[in-house]
């Protein structure tokens, strides 16, 4: 399957994805497709994120994440998946280099029914660190009822200075 990607056989990889249901084969095929033909991978993977099987949907999310901004629309669609693990993966992929539009979708995930999804959304927004992201976090903090999510929001709002510039947990001081 990787050889098909290396040789840029996007048509063969698309046909393979359409004809199999084994999650491992689909994952390998969409990975190779994302390297061989980004445009085709975008269409194929955008459809796959809606699949009920979380392994297939997750493989599509990872492939869309490799497409960068081109894969954002498909990743946004994955935020509607019924499996929280797929949604969390999509949030993480959107957070790798978020556009303003992606940031808006991550912000909406702060209202997700699952506290785990809300926590990941808070972490992604905190890592992004823009004024818009921090405003979304401050607004959510006021109405968040889950302690774990509140903690994640407070940590995100505190920013990198929480542990000091060195990240060593000691306010940046070091002894040598």
C-alpha positions in Angstrom: 0.0 0.0 0.0 2.8 2.4 0.8 4.4 1.7 -2.6 1.2 2.8 -4.2 1.5 6.1 -2.3 5.2 6.5 -3.2 4.4 5.9 -6.9 1.5 8.4 -6.6 -1.2 6.0 -7.6 -4.1 7.9 -6.0 -6.7 6.3 -8.2 -5.7 2.8 -7.0 -5.6 3.9 -3.4 -9.0 5.5 -3.7 -10.4 2.3 -5.2 -8.8 0.3 -2.4 -10.4 2.5 0.3 -13.8 2.1 -1.3 -13.6 -1.7 -1.6 -12.4 -2.7 1.9 -13.7 -2.4 5.4 -10.7 -3.6 7.4 -9.6 -0.5 9.5 -5.9 -1.3 9.3 -6.0 -1.5 5.5 -8.1 1.6 5.3 -5.7 3.4 7.6 -2.7 2.5 5.5 -4.4 3.4 2.3 -5.6 6.8 3.4 -2.2 7.5 4.9 -0.6 6.7 1.5 -3.3 8.6 -0.3 -2.6 11.7 1.7 1.0 11.6 0.5 0.2 10.7 -3.1 -2.8 12.9 -3.9 -3.8 15.6 -1.4 -6.9 16.7 -3.4 -8.2 13.2 -3.7 -7.3 12.4 -0.1 -9.3 15.4 1.1 -12.5 14.1 -0.6 -12.1 10.5 0.4 -11.2 11.3 4.0 -13.9 13.9 4.4 -16.4 11.2 3.6 -14.6 8.6 5.9 -14.8 10.8 9.0 -18.5 10.2 9.1 -18.1 6.4 9.2 -19.5 4.7 12.3 -16.3 2.7 12.9 -14.1 4.9 15.1 -10.9 3.2 13.8 -11.7 4.2 10.2 -12.9 7.7 11.1 -9.7 8.2 13.2 -7.5 7.1 10.3 -9.3 9.6 8.1 -8.8 12.3 10.7 -5.0 11.6 10.9 -4.7 11.7 7.1 -6.7 15.0 7.0 -4.4 16.4 9.7 -1.4 15.7 7.4 -3.1 17.8 4.7 -2.8 21.0 6.8 -5.3 23.8 6.0 -6.6 21.7 3.1 -7.9 19.1 5.5 -9.7 21.6 7.9 -13.2 21.2 6.5 -13.0 17.4 6.9 -11.6 17.8 10.4 -14.5 20.1 11.3 -16.9 17.4 10.1 -15.2 14.9 12.4 -16.1 17.1 15.4 -19.7 15.8 14.9 -18.7 12.1 15.2 -20.6 10.2 17.9 -17.3 8.7 19.3 -15.5 11.1 21.7 -12.1 9.7 20.8 -12.6 10.7 17.2 -13.7 14.1 18.2 -10.7 14.6 20.5 -8.3 13.5 17.8 -9.9 16.0 15.4 -9.5 18.7 17.9 -5.8 17.9 18.3 -5.3 17.9 14.6 -7.1 21.2 14.2 -4.9 22.6 16.9 -1.6 21.9 15.1 -1.9 25.1 13.0 -5.3 26.5 13.5 -6.8 29.1 11.2 -9.4 31.5 12.5 -12.2 29.2 11.2 -10.7 26.1 12.9 -10.3 28.1 16.1 -14.0 28.9 16.0 -14.8 25.2 15.7 -12.5 24.3 18.5 -14.2 26.9 20.6 -17.6 25.4 19.9 -16.3 22.1 21.3 -16.1 23.8 24.7 -19.9 23.2 24.7 -19.6 19.5 23.9 -21.6 17.1 26.2 -18.4 15.1 27.1 -16.1 16.6 29.7 -13.2 14.9 28.0 -13.8 16.6 24.7 -14.2 20.0 26.5 -10.9 19.4 28.3 -9.1 18.7 25.0 -10.7 21.8 23.5 -9.5 23.9 26.4 -5.9 22.5 26.0 -5.9 23.2 22.3 -7.1 26.7 22.8 -4.6 27.3 25.6 -1.8 26.0 23.4 -2.9 28.4 20.6 -2.8 31.2 23.1 -4.3 34.0 20.9 -6.5 36.7 22.4 -9.5 35.1 20.7 -8.7 31.6 22.1 -8.2 33.0 25.6 -11.5 35.0 25.4 -13.3 31.7 24.5 -11.7 30.1 27.5 -12.6 32.9 29.9 -16.2 32.8 28.7 -16.4 29.0 29.3 -14.7 29.2 32.7 -17.7 31.1 34.1 -20.1 28.3 33.2 -18.0 25.1 33.3 -19.2 22.7 36.0 -16.6 19.9 35.6 -13.6 20.3 37.9 -11.2 18.7 35.4 -12.3 21.0 32.6 -12.1 24.0 34.9 -8.6 23.0 35.9 -7.6 22.7 32.2 -9.1 26.1 31.4 -7.3 27.7 34.4 -4.0 26.2 33.3 -4.5 27.3 29.7 -5.3 30.8 30.9 -2.2 30.9 33.1 -0.1 30.2 30.0 3.5 29.1 29.8 4.5 31.4 32.8 2.7 29.0 35.1 5.8 26.9 35.4 8.3 29.6 34.5 10.0 30.3 31.2 12.1 27.2 31.5 9.2 24.9 32.0 11.0 23.3 35.0 8.2 24.0 37.5 10.4 26.3 39.6 9.7 29.7 38.1 12.7 29.5 35.7 15.3 29.3 38.4 18.1 26.8 38.1 20.9 25.8 40.3 24.1 24.5 38.8 
